[in-house]
Amino acid sequence: MNKCEYPGCKKTAQETFALVPLCKWHCDAIKEETQLYYGNLSPKYKIHRPMYCKIARLIPWSQVSRKEVNL
């Protein structure tokens, strides 16, 4: 299995989030962050989703990876 793609993590990837291989801890943390983000009516992207922002460039449909948005 591949390693977790979260910057600085050396654990083995056990799950994926948006096709990005992640260890269980980072995947669970980003899922929780996602639930909090979508529950907020006026989110500030980088403030409310800092963990997601670190892997956004790896997600094929992300605006960051398509160079539509810079973080």
Backbone hydrogen bonds, N-H to C=O, Kabsch-Sander energy under -0.5 kcal/mol:
donor,donor_aa,acceptor,acceptor_aa,energy
4,C,11,K,-3.1
5,E,21,P,-2.8
9,C,6,Y,-2.4
13,A,2,N,-2.9
14,Q,22,L,-2.1
15,E,22,L,-2.4
17,F,20,V,-2.0
20,V,17,F,-1.8
22,L,15,E,-3.0
27,C,23,C,-2.4
28,D,24,K,-2.8
29,A,25,W,-2.4
30,I,26,H,-2.4
31,K,27,C,-2.3
32,E,28,D,-2.4
33,E,29,A,-2.4
34,T,30,I,-2.4
35,Q,31,K,-2.1
36,L,32,E,-2.2
37,Y,33,E,-2.5
38,Y,34,T,-2.5
39,G,35,Q,-0.8
40,N,37,Y,-1.4
45,Y,43,P,-0.7
47,I,44,K,-0.7
48,H,44,K,-2.9
49,R,45,Y,-2.2
53,C,49,R,-2.2
54,K,50,P,-0.9
54,K,51,M,-0.7
55,I,51,M,-0.6
55,I,52,Y,-1.4
56,A,52,Y,-1.3
58,L,55,I,-2.2
59,I,55,I,-0.5
59,I,56,A,-1.3
62,S,59,I,-1.9
65,S,56,A,-0.5
66,R,62,S,-1.7
67,K,64,V,-1.5
68,E,63,Q,-2.9
69,V,63,Q,-1.2
